[in-house]
């Protein structure tokens, strides 16, 4: 214990003066130098990111007929909004392997009758193992196709309030399923650090086996077919 305390004190005596000296140097900076220093710090925050990291956001277009039919008082849900985070590891110059983690959701609401209000929130998340095949690449442009397969977890919350009878009905369910996708992405290099792109994916998957918390499977809960198209805008760590 004594040796540990002595070591901690020794480190403190070395670190604290160094930090004080750094703060003094910062105080001496001109406004122009401080701005440059700030930009450098912002760049440092992203240096830990893997070179083949991609962020994306967009819309998922689908038409879950069984799910929409279960809630006739609400507008049909035909699109979801969400994002994704991808990371890749090169196998060779043309082929990369990695993971894609994403999610999307939507909220719908309607006054379905006099003093009767209904609303529904639905969301899901997915994790996929993906392969990225780079069809064409140069210093400033990348065209790639990405197949993937994985698992999903999602759920919904439905609420109906009747002010005529002063009653409220609320229910929620969660379920799981498998999914697959096939994406095509165009990416342009916009700086030494980052690229920007557009992409589209054919997505296939169904959520089922819905439960309330940890209860048994509710066989009356509607299956949710998420098959459709995802359109996204992406930001990529420079390739």
Buried (B, 14 or more C-beta within 10 A) or exposed (E): EEEEEEEEEEEEEEEEEEEEEEEEEEEEEEEEEEEEEEEEEEEEEEEEEEEBBBBBBBBBEBEBEEBBEBBEBBEBBBBBEBBBEBBBEBEEEEEBEBBBBBBBBBEBEBEBEEEBBBBBBBBBBBBBEBBBEBEEBEEEBBBBEBBBBBBBBBBBBBBBBBEEEEEEEEEBBBBBBBBBBEBBBBBEBBEEBBBBBBBBBBBBBBBEBBBBEEEEEBEEBBBBBBBBEBEBBBBBBBB
